[in-house]
């Protein structure tokens, strides 16, 4: 039996279901905070405490599984300290179970707003750098994900570029892993 | 299971009793859910460190320091009680030998450390079986 189906069996017990929701807060949140600290070089409990306007022992307590029960206001202040969002919403048990099973405390990372690729400034001259020296074609940005299998990959000035058939689709993926974009060449 | 960065195996008594499963079954529902969540997290972590893991316990009364060498404990709280799972590393696997609670430097049951040392020795001498943690 794999872990998700094993968890599904446990969740058939209403009492365990109630306890499971609490455990995702009591145990899960400390591991999230630990992971976010680990993934931000130079950050310490003191630094988070200052930003969240809390004392360092409070942060230490919040990182200790089961020691404290953080309320939403505390989580909001932590999100503010990490300059990231906080999602609090009701969800089906299957979704919570999947999140619980897929959460990886070693790789979990939430970027701050400035590093959030979803809000990266995408100026036309930056996007069109591969056309330096030639006239930049007019592009319509569609936020598409490149489909490498359908395109010819090539390296160009450090970027992975997928060159399409003429007059079709152009896609560029940053070498810094900041995500991709695609446009239709008119 | 390959997804785990740290594998955990559980002590089986000479009489064939799964002592870790019995410990888990004896917990309240909330304590069980918290233990499940905590141990799952720790299996996903490669490098066990404080405060989640204390790698070396102090010698127990009547036992030599050498006997508890390598005996550590997973630490978490649940239902206002500090919980411990005692065990040791060997051959890249962490062997869980005993679950207990801890308050003001006192383990419950009181003979927890002595029992953990005994079970550790039984595993290391190959006198007992262990099973993959699958609770």
Interface residues (C-beta under 8 A of the other chain):
Chain A: X3 X6 X10 X13 X15 X16 X18 X19 X20 X22 X23 X24 X26 X27 X28 X31 X60 X63 X64 X65 X66 X67 X100 X103 X104 X105 X106
Chain B: X1 X5 X29 X30 X32 X33 X34 X36 X37 X38 X40 X41 X44 X45 X46 X51 X52 X76 X77 X78 X83 X134
